[in-house]
Amino acid sequence: MLAQQFDMGLPGADPVRCGDELALLTRGRPAARPMAWVSSGRDERQSADAVTLALGDRSALCLYGFAQGKPITVTVAAGGRTYTTPVTSVAALSSGNSSKEELFNGRALEVEDLGGGFQRSGHWTFLPPDAAREAVAATGRLTLTASAGGTHATGGIPLRRTRGAETVEGWERGHRLAVFGYPAGTRVPIGIYRLTRTEASARAVLVRKVGQVVMPRSRLAVLAIPQDVFRLVADAPPEEVSYCLSVPGIDRCVT
């Protein structure tokens, strides 16, 4: 299943546009109440008439109809636990590093005013922690509640079964890779590739297979990468040549 080589350079997703998504969520009718949801930049894999989310997406929190400057609390229930995040309205988002576990790690999340009643957070890679990630993958939906005083909004976004892989939070310590979206029962190999860059392109050539996962019913599996492979992909490479991990069908480096 592993391609012997592939060319990099697929187009990236468009930025999250909360206004466009609100129109889809309300089917073009005026929103009669505050709304809250997590969604992602749109790309060629997504339906043009639906708002969806996938593991590994570049995602953001969208809020509509909440008073500017008022503290907001966002709650997500997943994996038998409840995760609570304080949301702070700011004039401009800080440049702090985002986490794959935003909305699940208890750390305050900033949102900025976009005008027209919209507030939006910065972007993060959507990959919740272990128990929550498994629950979201199994149910195929992320539902959250945003509260500010007596104002409440609950929003649920379906999960797309996009195939891919992403490093798990704490990659430097645990060397773990999440693989997702393939049909249950599929044996998915992970390969290490030698990546050669030029001014015009980047080409990845398979070096060897480094592991394999079997997709459970949740269509999500996690593999610990061997130490020698981790060192190879983590070392600072020369400009022209480096090494990366990939899985079938995504034509891009995971790390």
Secondary structure, 3 states (H helix, E strand, C coil): CCCCEEECCCCCCCCCCHHHHHHHHCCCCCCCCCEEEEEECCCCCCCCCCCCECCCCEEEEEEECCCCCCCEEEEEEECCEEEEEEEEEECCCCCCCCCCCCCCCCCCEEEEEEECCEEEECCEECCCCHHHHHHHHHHCEEEEEEEECCEEEEEEEEECCCCEEEECCCHHHHCEEEEECCCCCCEEEEEEEEEEECCCCEEEEEEEEEEEEECCCCCEEEEECCHHHHHHHHCCCCCCEEEEEECCCCCCCCC
